[in-house]
Amino acid sequence: MSYSKKVIDHYENPRNVGRMDDDDPSVGTGMVGAPACGDVMRLQIKVDNAGVIEDAKFKTYGCGSAIASSSLATEWMKGRTLDEAAEIRNTQIVEELALPPVKIHCSVLAEDAIKAAIDDYRRKQNDSAA
Amino acid sequence: MKLPIYLDYAATAPVDPRVAEKMVQCLTSEGNFGNPASRSHVFGWKAEEAIENARSQVADLINADPREIVWTSGATESDNLAIKGAAHFYKRNGKHIITSRLEHKAVLDTCRQLEREGYEVTYLEPGADGIITPTLVESAIREDTILVSLMHVNNEIGTVTDIAAIGEITRPRKIIFHVDAAQSLARLPIDINELKVDLMSFSGHKIYGPKGIGVLYVRRKPRIRLEAQMHGGGHERGMRSGTLATHQIVGMGEACALLKQELQANAEHAESLKQRFLSHLDGIEEVHVNGSIVQRVPSVLNVSFNFVEGESLIMSLQDIAVSSGSACTSASLEPSYVLRALGLNDEMAHSSLRFSFGRFTTEEEVDHAAEQVRKAVEKLRELSPLWDMYKDGIDLSTVEWVAH
């Protein structure tokens, strides 16, 4: 398996590795995948009052492409509004990282993680509003 | 120290330079290039002499009669010839075969083929230590059992089957006992006279000989008959037709002659490397050696690094050539069937690497490899949400995962 330069770069220097407080109402957490399948991604976003993602963090158990996909996702989400971030598609990740066909599921997982984090944040907001 | 470091001797070994030297003497017009089956001239006679010398070298290593050695193209062909050949020849005696879930694909897939032909196969389940015990074999035997096929040393986890004890069970019942010894010939002393094994498969390239050559040992007393699987000129007493590959055969013979001298030293070297390697890993949490820790060869170590995924671990180990314990190299959904047979859960199976040492592995290489492993595991655990959860005291088996 040969990896693209971008995958190797994200793998060797992953961006935004970390963890935020799950209980913070301004934080949304998305955890997708399963250990049995060989990859689990946890992606977290911190959203400001204007609905803009001011910070994003991830941790991933998985192959190099899974780590790179989630690292890239955090980079892309920062500074976007929730609606803008929700428009990130796995195909854009595939293109940016030049993922081979057997690794497309990594990008799908990253898109799922983005959506899950946004959903979690919105659910928290609704709950506190209600 | 030359990089990358080769720690995949269970996959294949380099040809020993002393072996290569003998092989190149059997190729060009100045060398021993004749067809060993040519009876009418000196070129054939010389080639035949080289073949028979190599046959004696193999026989000598395992204490067999040279007439019990059949040349094949490798252990896969030897397994096919042994299992299909015996099953077909003895089909009137019964149609039941016993093997295990830990076997190499060359055995498993051959058994699957026999199932399609109407044979019945029992696949024994090992305990968590990966050992197929004599008791397991005995309890699976039926009236119509004709063949038991088990490996001597497991290629993924390095565990050793007690073939001496199993032979004591099969022989009095006149059940043929086949052993795939591809992984053991260079690692354990084998005295075929001490073993009640009827058929034994060997490979050239696992013993510092060339690829493309193997041996099937076929016992003469009591005589074991096989139905040929490759038909043609009737070479190898009709059991395996095809022009003998002199250079390959000479290489395998020489590799056996070297083992006769060096097996003991090689085994001691491997034991010291194993201890050295494991002592470096000491102190890293959640590291497990898979398979029995006592009934094993030292040179094949399958290690699970919990909460770290195997493929990304390999990606971090750029200076080391190892194989992913899991059969999937593409993060596919299927972890190694051998590790699963041991009862390992999926994440542990996905977190496993196989390190295998050999004759040419140095202490310096083992030190460097272990240091890289330690750093990579630390780095990837920093990245792993599973490691966080483990540290938070969450039992991962209780989590409801969003599978994809």
Interface residues (C-beta under 8 A of the other chain):
Chain A: M1 Y3 Y11 P14 V17 R19 M31 V32 G33 A34 P35 A36 C37 G38 D39 V40 M41 R42 K59 T60 Y61 G62 C63 G64 S65 A66 I67 V102 K103 H105 C106 V108 L109 D112 A116
Chain B: F307 V308 E309 E311 S312 M315 S326 C328 T329 S330 A331 S332 L333 P335 N345 D346 E347 H350 E382 L383 S384 P385 L386 W387 D388 L396 W401 V402 A403 H404
